Amino acid sequence: MTLWNGSFPFYPGANLCFPFDTTWAVIVSVFLSLLATFIIILPGIRGRGRLFWFLRVVTGLFVGAVVLTIQFTRDWETGWVMANMSYKSFSRALVNADIGLHIGLAGVNITLVGNPVNQVNETINYNEHFAWSFDTDYDHSYSEGLEKGLPSPILYVAEKFTTQSPCSMHRQYRISSHYASLTLWMAFCTWVISILLFSMPIFLYGGYMLLLTAALMLFSLLFFFTARNTPKCPIQFGPAPLKTDYGGSFWLTLATGLLCLLLGLGVIILNSMQPEKLKLVFNLDEQKGEEEVGHKSYLPAQPNSSTQDVLMVPLDELCEVTATQL
């Protein structure tokens, strides 16, 4: 469609919101499968250590799933605004819609939902992703949006994050997101090492790895915090500004980092002050007791002292006693 036949070259079909991101859906499915497997073998664990074992499994899988999932989520920073805005370029038609901005570590998502959805003889329900990872070009994605003829509100918000924009928001968020993603990958590695150390078991160094995991997760928040609090251009739709705030992924990372911090400190303190209780948490005392019982059950019976005394009687005395009885 061209301008010469009286219509505008706009995107013919809306890129609708998918209910969930397939990447983190796969990650969550894998960890839920592992949890289901551990629950199946849970009845095979005897004694009071069953509860501690289950809590360790749930906590470990939760931390690993969070560290991996937040790499691909798109709600580290979110914001919504409802306003009357121009829907098409070179057109005076106004629509009432909600426009949302969702910033993640890999890029931004811009959504546009009409109130109602069907306006100006079109379905207004868009969700566009503009990536800024190392293997993608944000400006190229923005140029493709221009060629598709995306609605003006989406292009207006996306333009704020281009490299040519005087706002410099692209550089701030892109660099901060890359460093935050790098520290989270390092946190995942330290989490794996802590799991291996606890299974050996080497409690002290496992606690140190948990502390390092917590520190890396909190540092990732610090990197993203620097981009969030730098001065940036306002995104204005008439009298209504589009303001963003920290999203669910930010608060989930903070909660998981504090959890790792508390667990690491708890392991280190118990290892230095009450190591027996720490062994009880990791089911080492019960396993040791069962091994000792099993070992004793297979030991040959030792003769008592009275039997040994009888067997040690000299032969001449035994003959004299026998002769006297006769």
WOKASUL-V468760 format. One record per pair of residues at least 24 apart in sequence whose C-alpha atoms are under 10 Angstrom apart, sorted by the first residue. I is the first residue (numbers start at 1). J is the second residue. If there is no record, write none. Layout:
<<I;J> <I;J>>
This chain:
<<8;88> <8;89> <8;90> <8;91> <8;149> <9;88> <9;89> <9;146> <9;147> <9;148> <9;149> <9;150> <10;88> <10;89> <10;145> <10;146> <10;147> <10;148> <10;149> <10;150> <10;151> <10;152> <11;145> <11;146> <11;147> <11;148> <11;149> <11;150> <11;151> <12;122> <12;148> <12;149> <12;150> <13;122> <13;123> <13;124> <13;125> <13;126> <13;148> <13;150> <14;112> <14;122> <14;123> <14;124> <14;125> <14;126> <14;127> <14;128> <14;150> <14;151> <15;111> <15;124> <15;125> <15;126> <15;127> <15;128> <15;129> <15;150> <16;111> <16;112> <16;113> <16;124> <16;125> <16;126> <16;127> <16;128> <17;111> <17;112> <17;113> <17;125> <17;126> <17;127> <17;128> <18;127> <20;73> <21;72> <21;73> <21;74> <22;72> <23;68> <23;69> <23;71> <23;72> <23;73> <24;65> <24;66> <24;68> <24;69> <24;70> <24;71> <24;72> <24;73> <25;69> <25;72> <26;69> <27;64> <27;65> <27;66> <27;68> <27;69> <28;61> <28;62> <28;64> <28;65> <28;66> <28;68> <28;69> <29;65> <30;65> <31;58> <31;61> <31;62> <31;64> <31;65> <32;58> <32;61> <32;62> <32;65> <34;58> <34;61> <35;61> <35;62> <46;286> <46;287> <47;283> <47;286> <48;280> <48;281> <48;283> <48;286> <49;280> <49;281> <49;282> <49;283> <49;284> <49;285> <49;286> <49;287> <50;281> <50;282> <50;283> <51;281> <52;280> <52;281> <52;282> <52;283> <53;281> <53;282> <53;283> <55;281> <56;195> <56;281> <56;282> <57;195> <59;256> <59;259> <59;260> <59;263> <60;191> <60;192> <60;194> <60;195> <60;260> <61;195> <62;256> <63;187> <63;188> <63;191> <63;213> <63;253> <63;256> <63;257> <63;259> <63;260> <64;187> <64;188> <64;189> <64;191> <64;192> <64;256> <65;188> <66;188> <66;249> <66;252> <66;253> <66;256> <66;257> <67;181> <67;184> <67;185> <67;186> <67;187> <67;188> <67;189> <67;191> <67;213> <67;217> <67;252> <67;253> <67;256> <67;257> <68;181> <68;184> <68;185> <68;187> <68;188> <69;249> <70;104> <70;105> <70;181> <70;184> <70;248> <70;249> <70;250> <70;252> <70;253> <71;104> <71;105> <71;106> <71;177> <71;180> <71;181> <71;182> <71;184> <71;185> <71;249> <72;104> <72;105> <72;106> <72;107> <72;181> <72;249> <73;102> <73;103> <73;104> <73;105> <73;106> <73;107> <73;248> <73;249> <73;250> <74;101> <74;102> <74;103> <74;104> <74;105> <74;106> <74;107> <74;108> <74;109> <74;129> <74;247> <74;248> <74;249> <75;101> <75;102> <75;103> <75;104> <75;105> <75;108> <75;109> <75;245> <75;246> <75;247> <75;248> <75;249> <75;250> <76;102> <76;103> <76;104> <76;105> <76;108> <76;221> <76;224> <76;228> <76;244> <76;245> <76;246> <76;247> <76;248> <76;249> <76;250> <76;251> <76;252> <76;253> <77;101> <77;102> <77;103> <77;104> <77;105> <77;108> <77;224> <77;228> <77;243> <77;244> <77;245> <77;246> <77;247> <77;248> <77;249> <77;250> <78;102> <78;103> <78;104> <78;108> <78;109> <78;110> <78;242> <78;243> <78;244> <78;245> <78;246> <78;247> <78;248> <79;103> <79;110> <79;241> <79;242> <79;243> <79;244> <79;245> <79;246> <79;247> <80;110> <80;111> <80;112> <80;241> <80;242> <80;243> <80;244> <80;245> <81;112> <81;236> <81;237> <81;240> <81;241> <81;242> <81;243> <81;244> <82;112> <82;113> <82;114> <82;115> <82;237> <82;240> <82;241> <82;242> <83;114> <83;115> <83;236> <83;237> <83;238> <83;239> <83;240> <83;241> <83;242> <84;114> <84;115> <84;237> <84;238> <84;239> <84;240> <85;152> <85;153> <85;237> <85;238> <86;151> <86;152> <86;153> <86;237> <87;119> <87;120> <87;124> <87;150> <87;151> <87;152> <87;153> <87;154> <88;149> <88;150> <88;151> <88;152> <88;153> <89;149> <89;150> <89;151> <89;152> <89;153> <90;152> <93;120> <94;119> <94;120> <95;119> <95;120> <95;124> <96;124> <97;124> <97;125> <97;153> <98;124> <98;125> <99;125> <99;126> <99;127> <99;153> <99;154> <99;157> <99;237> <99;242> <100;127> <100;154> <100;157> <100;242> <100;243> <100;244> <101;127> <101;154> <101;157> <101;158> <101;242> <101;243> <101;244> <102;129> <102;244> <102;245> <102;246> <102;247> <103;129> <103;130> <103;173> <103;177> <103;244> <103;245> <103;246> <103;247> <104;131> <104;132> <104;173> <104;174> <104;177> <104;224> <104;247> <104;249> <104;250> <105;131> <105;132> <105;133> <105;173> <105;174> <105;175> <105;176> <105;177> <105;178> <105;179> <105;180> <105;181> <105;224> <106;130> <106;131> <106;132> <106;133> <106;134> <106;136> <106;173> <106;174> <106;177> <106;178> <106;181> <107;131> <107;132> <107;133> <107;136> <107;138> <107;161> <107;170> <107;173> <107;174> <107;177> <108;132> <108;138> <108;157> <108;158> <108;161> <108;173> <109;154> <109;157> <109;158> <110;153> <110;154> <110;155> <110;157> <110;158> <111;153> <111;154> <112;151> <112;153> <112;154> <124;151> <126;150> <126;151> <126;154> <127;154> <128;154> <128;155> <128;158> <129;158> <130;158> <130;161> <130;162> <131;174> <132;161> <132;162> <132;170> <132;171> <132;173> <132;174> <132;175> <132;177> <132;178> <133;174> <133;175> <133;177> <133;178> <134;174> <134;178> <137;162> <138;162> <138;163> <138;170> <138;174> <139;163> <139;164> <139;170> <153;237> <156;235> <156;236> <156;237> <157;234> <157;235> <157;236> <157;237> <157;242> <160;232> <160;233> <160;234> <160;235> <161;233> <165;233> <166;232> <166;233> <167;231> <167;232> <167;233> <167;234> <168;231> <168;232> <168;233> <169;227> <169;228> <169;230> <169;231> <169;232> <169;233> <170;227> <171;227> <172;224> <172;226> <172;227> <172;228> <172;230> <172;231> <172;232> <173;223> <173;224> <173;225> <173;226> <173;227> <173;228> <173;230> <174;224> <174;227> <175;223> <175;224> <175;227> <176;220> <176;221> <176;222> <176;223> <176;224> <176;225> <176;226> <176;227> <176;228> <177;220> <177;221> <177;223> <177;224> <177;227> <178;220> <178;223> <178;224> <179;219> <179;220> <179;222> <179;223> <179;224> <180;216> <180;217> <180;218> <180;219> <180;220> <180;221> <180;222> <180;223> <180;224> <180;225> <181;217> <181;220> <181;221> <181;223> <181;224> <182;216> <182;220> <183;213> <183;215> <183;216> <183;217> <183;218> <183;219> <183;220> <183;221> <183;223> <184;213> <184;214> <184;216> <184;217> <184;218> <184;219> <184;220> <184;221> <184;253> <185;216> <185;217> <186;212> <186;213> <186;216> <186;217> <187;211> <187;212> <187;213> <187;214> <187;215> <187;216> <187;217> <187;218> <187;219> <187;220> <187;257> <188;213> <188;216> <188;217> <189;213> <190;214> <190;216> <191;260> <194;264> <198;282> <199;282> <201;279> <201;282> <201;284> <203;264> <203;267> <203;268> <203;270> <203;271> <203;275> <203;278> <203;279> <203;282> <204;264> <204;265> <204;267> <204;268> <204;269> <204;270> <204;271> <204;272> <205;264> <205;267> <205;268> <206;264> <206;267> <206;268> <207;260> <207;261> <207;262> <207;263> <207;264> <207;265> <207;266> <207;267> <207;268> <207;269> <207;271> <208;261> <208;264> <208;265> <208;267> <208;268> <209;260> <209;261> <209;264> <210;257> <210;259> <210;260> <210;261> <210;262> <210;263> <210;264> <210;265> <210;267> <210;268> <211;257> <211;258> <211;259> <211;260> <211;261> <211;262> <211;263> <211;264> <211;265> <211;267> <211;268> <212;257> <212;260> <212;261> <212;264> <213;256> <213;257> <213;260> <213;261> <213;264> <214;253> <214;254> <214;255> <214;256> <214;257> <214;258> <214;259> <214;260> <214;261> <214;262> <214;263> <214;264> <215;257> <215;258> <215;260> <215;261> <216;257> <217;253> <217;254> <217;255> <217;256> <217;257> <217;258> <217;260> <217;261> <218;253> <218;254> <218;255> <218;256> <218;257> <218;258> <218;261> <219;254> <219;257> <220;250> <220;253> <220;254> <221;250> <221;251> <221;253> <221;254> <221;257> <224;250> <225;250>>
